[in-house]
Amino acid sequence: MRKLFVTEFISVDGIAEVERLPGVTWNDEDELADSGAMLLGRTTYEIFAGSWPKETGDFADRFNALPKYVASTSLKALDWKPAELLKGALPKRSGN
């Protein structure tokens, strides 16, 4: 079984500025080194795909090379490769 790392972009006031997301850096690069893929929603994918392919360096090269799984009902194609579109509705939450 693989570990699941969750990275969230949050702020004190609860508002994340979209313009600042592409320049995000990770404090723990081991998190990236241990990652085998990314699971992204449409909005985050579009933000990242608009900037990360232009970045260079070891971190950017590894980040760009990771497989991306994108959950979206509206996207038809993914340009930031390698990527796979997860089609269809997400499963309903069960339990509480």
C-alpha positions as CSV (number, residue, x, y, z in Angstrom):
1,M,0.0,0.0,0.0
2,R,1.3,3.5,-0.9
3,K,1.2,6.6,1.3
4,L,-1.1,9.4,0.3
5,F,0.3,12.9,0.8
6,V,-2.2,15.8,0.9
7,T,-1.0,19.2,0.1
8,E,-3.5,22.0,0.6
9,F,-3.2,25.7,-0.2
10,I,-4.7,27.6,2.7
11,S,-4.4,31.1,4.1
12,V,-5.2,32.7,7.4
13,D,-8.2,34.5,5.9
14,G,-9.4,31.5,4.0
15,I,-8.7,33.0,0.6
16,A,-5.9,31.6,-1.7
17,E,-4.8,34.0,-4.4
18,V,-4.8,32.2,-7.7
19,E,-2.0,34.3,-9.1
20,R,0.3,33.2,-6.3
21,L,-0.2,29.4,-6.7
22,P,2.2,28.9,-9.6
23,G,5.1,30.3,-7.6
24,V,4.4,27.9,-4.6
25,T,7.4,26.1,-3.2
26,W,7.4,23.1,-1.0
27,N,9.3,23.3,2.3
28,D,9.6,19.5,2.3
29,E,11.1,18.4,-1.0
30,D,11.1,14.8,0.4
31,E,7.3,15.0,-0.1
32,L,7.9,15.5,-3.8
33,A,10.6,12.8,-4.0
34,D,8.3,10.3,-2.3
35,S,5.4,11.1,-4.6
36,G,4.5,8.8,-7.5
37,A,1.7,10.8,-9.0
38,M,-0.6,13.8,-8.4
39,L,-4.4,13.8,-8.0
40,L,-5.8,17.2,-9.1
41,G,-9.1,18.9,-9.6
42,R,-9.8,20.9,-12.7
43,T,-9.1,24.3,-11.3
44,T,-5.7,23.4,-9.7
45,Y,-4.7,21.4,-12.8
46,E,-5.5,24.4,-15.1
47,I,-3.5,26.8,-12.8
48,F,-0.5,24.5,-12.6
49,A,-0.6,23.6,-16.3
50,G,-0.5,27.3,-17.1
51,S,2.8,27.8,-15.3
52,W,4.7,24.7,-14.3
53,P,5.7,23.5,-17.8
54,K,7.6,26.8,-18.2
55,E,9.6,26.3,-15.0
56,T,13.1,24.8,-15.0
57,G,15.4,23.2,-12.4
58,D,15.5,19.9,-10.5
59,F,12.2,20.5,-8.6
60,A,10.3,21.6,-11.7
61,D,11.6,18.7,-13.8
62,R,10.5,16.2,-11.2
63,F,7.1,18.0,-10.7
64,N,6.4,18.2,-14.4
65,A,7.4,14.5,-14.9
66,L,4.9,13.1,-12.3
67,P,1.8,11.4,-13.7
68,K,-1.2,13.6,-13.1
69,Y,-4.7,12.2,-12.5
70,V,-7.3,15.0,-13.1
71,A,-10.9,14.8,-11.8
72,S,-13.1,16.8,-14.0
73,T,-16.5,16.6,-15.8
74,S,-15.8,19.5,-18.0
75,L,-12.2,19.1,-19.3
76,K,-11.9,17.3,-22.7
77,A,-8.2,17.2,-23.1
78,L,-5.1,17.6,-20.9
79,D,-2.0,19.3,-22.4
80,W,0.3,19.0,-19.3
81,K,1.6,15.5,-19.8
82,P,1.8,12.9,-18.5
83,A,-1.8,13.1,-17.5
84,E,-5.0,11.1,-17.4
85,L,-8.5,12.4,-17.2
86,L,-10.7,10.7,-14.6
87,K,-14.1,10.8,-16.3
88,G,-17.5,10.5,-14.8
89,A,-18.9,11.6,-11.5
90,L,-17.1,11.0,-8.2
91,P,-18.5,8.3,-6.0
92,K,-21.1,9.4,-3.5
93,R,-19.8,9.6,0.1
94,S,-21.1,6.8,2.2
95,G,-21.5,6.6,6.0
96,N,-22.0,9.5,8.4
